[in-house]
Amino acid sequence: MKNVKYPTSFKTYQKPEISVKNRGETTEKWVNLANQYYLESNQAVIHKKPTPVQVVKVDYPKRSAAKISEAYYKTPSTTDYNGLYQGLYIDFDVKETQSLTSFPLTNIHPHQINHLKAVHTHGGLAFLIIAFVRLDEHYILPFLALSKYVERSIKGRKSIAIAELREDGLKIEMGLNPTYDYLTPLKSYIAQQKKR
């Protein structure tokens, strides 16, 4: 395992081990680290949204310690991340799959698709980051491309083939600063959209 040294206040970062127990969190850890780098280097302000939780029961085993023993999600969360990049509002979710061939659309909840559509309709940049963990391939899938596959799934295929993602997605390459630089392909995509 290689240590990567970051400038400024970053601590030495070790690549997380990919295992079954943290399968859904590995890519989010990379995104969180990238977001910290983007913020400190004044490139973007992007944060992970807190999940709204309703606390029902709190136990007090000691006077100085409180322990939440029962809580429920208030509402289904929309997407995991939002923020500003180059004056543009961005909103996205991170998804992973262990499949070698396709990404199942069942991994995206209908309320998330509706939320991404609303962001897109109001001029924001909505997308998914999709990671094929076993292939070590990562893509940004803009909402317009995603909506094409969602529409197709109504009467046909219920997944996005890796070949389709390679065609319609923006590949995220691993780098040095930050290691998971998803803003570079996004920058090219934004420039293309402005020309249209």
C-alpha positions as CSV (number, residue, x, y, z in Angstrom):
1,M,0.0,0.0,0.0
2,K,1.5,3.3,-1.1
3,N,1.3,6.5,1.0
4,V,0.5,9.6,-1.0
5,K,1.7,12.9,0.6
6,Y,-0.6,15.9,0.1
7,P,0.4,19.5,0.4
8,T,-0.9,22.0,3.0
9,S,-2.9,20.4,5.9
10,F,-3.5,17.0,4.3
11,K,-2.4,14.0,6.3
12,T,-0.7,11.0,4.7
13,Y,-3.5,9.0,3.0
14,Q,-3.6,5.3,2.6
15,K,-5.7,3.8,-0.2
16,P,-8.6,1.9,1.5
17,E,-8.7,-1.8,1.2
18,I,-11.6,-3.0,-1.0
19,S,-13.6,-5.5,0.9
20,V,-17.2,-6.7,1.2
21,K,-17.8,-4.8,4.4
22,N,-17.0,-1.3,3.0
23,R,-18.0,-2.0,-0.6
24,G,-20.3,1.0,-0.9
25,E,-18.1,3.4,0.8
26,T,-14.7,3.1,-1.0
27,T,-15.5,5.5,-3.8
28,E,-17.1,7.9,-1.4
29,K,-13.9,8.0,0.6
30,W,-12.0,9.0,-2.6
31,V,-14.6,11.7,-3.4
32,N,-14.4,13.1,0.1
33,L,-10.7,13.3,0.0
34,A,-10.9,15.0,-3.4
35,N,-13.5,17.5,-2.1
36,Q,-11.2,18.4,0.7
37,Y,-8.3,19.0,-1.7
38,Y,-10.6,21.1,-4.1
39,L,-11.7,23.2,-1.1
40,E,-8.2,23.8,0.2
41,S,-6.8,24.6,-3.3
42,N,-9.8,27.0,-3.9
43,Q,-11.1,25.0,-6.9
44,A,-14.6,24.1,-5.7
45,V,-16.9,24.0,-2.7
46,I,-18.5,20.5,-2.6
47,H,-19.8,18.7,0.5
48,K,-21.4,15.5,1.4
49,K,-25.0,16.1,2.5
50,P,-26.0,15.0,6.0
51,T,-28.6,12.3,6.1
52,P,-31.8,13.6,7.9
53,V,-32.4,11.4,11.0
54,Q,-35.2,11.5,13.6
55,V,-33.8,10.5,17.0
56,V,-36.5,8.6,19.0
57,K,-34.7,7.2,22.0
58,V,-31.6,8.3,23.9
59,D,-30.0,6.3,26.7
60,Y,-27.9,8.0,29.3
61,P,-25.6,5.3,30.8
62,K,-23.5,8.0,32.5
63,R,-24.3,11.6,33.2
64,S,-21.6,12.7,30.7
65,A,-22.4,10.3,28.0
66,A,-25.5,10.0,25.8
67,K,-26.1,7.1,23.5
68,I,-28.7,7.1,20.7
69,S,-30.5,3.8,20.9
70,E,-33.3,4.3,18.3
71,A,-33.5,6.5,15.3
72,Y,-35.1,6.6,11.9
73,Y,-34.5,8.3,8.6
74,K,-36.9,11.2,8.3
75,T,-37.2,11.2,4.5
76,P,-35.4,9.4,1.8
77,S,-32.2,11.2,1.0
78,T,-31.8,12.7,-2.5
79,T,-28.2,12.6,-3.5
80,D,-25.0,12.5,-1.5
81,Y,-23.1,15.6,-2.7
82,N,-23.7,19.1,-3.8
83,G,-21.8,22.3,-4.2
84,L,-20.4,25.0,-6.5
85,Y,-17.8,24.6,-9.2
86,Q,-16.9,27.5,-11.6
87,G,-20.1,29.3,-10.6
88,L,-22.2,26.3,-11.5
89,Y,-24.3,24.4,-9.0
90,I,-23.5,20.7,-9.1
91,D,-25.4,17.8,-7.5
92,F,-24.4,14.1,-7.7
93,D,-24.5,10.7,-6.2
94,V,-21.8,8.0,-6.0
95,K,-22.7,4.4,-6.9
96,E,-20.6,1.3,-7.0
97,T,-21.1,-2.1,-8.6
98,Q,-19.2,-5.4,-8.3
99,S,-20.4,-6.4,-11.8
100,L,-17.8,-6.8,-14.6
101,T,-20.4,-6.2,-17.4
102,S,-23.1,-3.7,-16.4
103,F,-24.5,-1.2,-13.8
104,P,-28.0,-2.1,-12.6
105,L,-30.5,0.8,-12.7
106,T,-32.1,-0.7,-9.6
107,N,-29.1,0.8,-7.7
108,I,-30.7,4.3,-8.3
109,H,-33.8,5.1,-6.4
110,P,-36.7,6.8,-8.3
111,H,-36.6,9.8,-5.9
112,Q,-32.9,10.3,-6.7
113,I,-33.6,10.3,-10.5
114,N,-36.4,12.8,-9.9
115,H,-34.0,15.0,-7.8
116,L,-31.3,14.9,-10.5
117,K,-33.9,15.8,-13.2
118,A,-35.1,18.8,-11.1
119,V,-31.5,20.0,-10.7
120,H,-30.9,19.6,-14.5
121,T,-34.1,21.4,-15.3
122,H,-33.1,24.4,-13.2
123,G,-29.7,24.7,-14.9
124,G,-27.6,22.8,-12.4
125,L,-25.1,20.1,-13.4
126,A,-26.6,16.7,-12.2
127,F,-24.7,13.4,-12.6
128,L,-23.7,10.1,-11.1
129,I,-20.2,8.8,-10.4
130,I,-20.3,5.1,-11.2
131,A,-17.5,2.9,-10.1
132,F,-16.9,-0.6,-11.5
133,V,-14.9,-1.8,-8.4
134,R,-13.6,-5.0,-9.8
135,L,-12.5,-3.4,-13.1
136,D,-11.1,-0.3,-11.3
137,E,-13.0,1.9,-13.7
138,H,-14.8,5.1,-12.7
139,Y,-17.1,7.3,-14.8
140,I,-19.2,10.4,-14.5
141,L,-22.6,9.9,-16.1
142,P,-24.3,13.2,-16.8
143,F,-28.0,13.4,-16.3
144,L,-28.9,13.6,-20.0
145,A,-27.1,10.3,-20.7
146,L,-28.6,8.7,-17.5
147,S,-32.1,9.8,-18.5
148,K,-31.7,8.0,-21.9
149,Y,-31.0,4.7,-20.0
150,V,-33.8,5.3,-17.5
151,E,-36.3,5.8,-20.4
152,R,-35.0,2.7,-22.1
153,S,-35.5,0.7,-18.9
154,I,-39.3,1.2,-19.0
155,K,-39.7,-1.2,-21.8
156,G,-36.2,-2.8,-22.2
157,R,-32.8,-3.3,-20.6
158,K,-32.7,-2.5,-16.9
159,S,-28.9,-1.8,-16.7
160,I,-26.2,0.2,-18.4
161,A,-23.5,-2.0,-20.1
162,I,-19.9,-1.1,-19.3
163,A,-19.4,-0.5,-23.1
164,E,-22.2,2.1,-23.0
165,L,-20.6,3.8,-20.0
166,R,-17.3,3.9,-21.8
167,E,-19.1,5.6,-24.6
168,D,-21.4,8.1,-22.8
169,G,-19.5,8.5,-19.5
170,L,-16.6,10.7,-18.6
171,K,-13.7,8.6,-17.4
172,I,-12.1,9.5,-14.1
173,E,-8.4,8.9,-14.1
174,M,-6.4,8.4,-10.9
175,G,-3.8,11.1,-10.3
176,L,-1.6,12.6,-7.7
177,N,-3.2,15.8,-6.4
178,P,-6.0,14.9,-5.8
179,T,-5.7,11.1,-6.3
180,Y,-9.4,10.9,-7.4
181,D,-9.6,13.9,-9.7
182,Y,-13.2,13.9,-10.9
183,L,-13.3,17.7,-11.7
184,T,-10.9,17.4,-14.7
185,P,-13.3,15.4,-16.9
186,L,-16.2,17.5,-15.6
187,K,-14.3,20.7,-16.7
188,S,-14.1,19.4,-20.3
189,Y,-17.8,18.4,-20.2
190,I,-18.8,21.9,-19.0
191,A,-16.7,23.5,-21.8
192,Q,-18.4,21.3,-24.4
193,Q,-21.9,22.2,-23.1
194,K,-21.2,25.9,-23.2
195,K,-20.2,25.6,-26.9
196,R,-23.6,24.1,-27.8
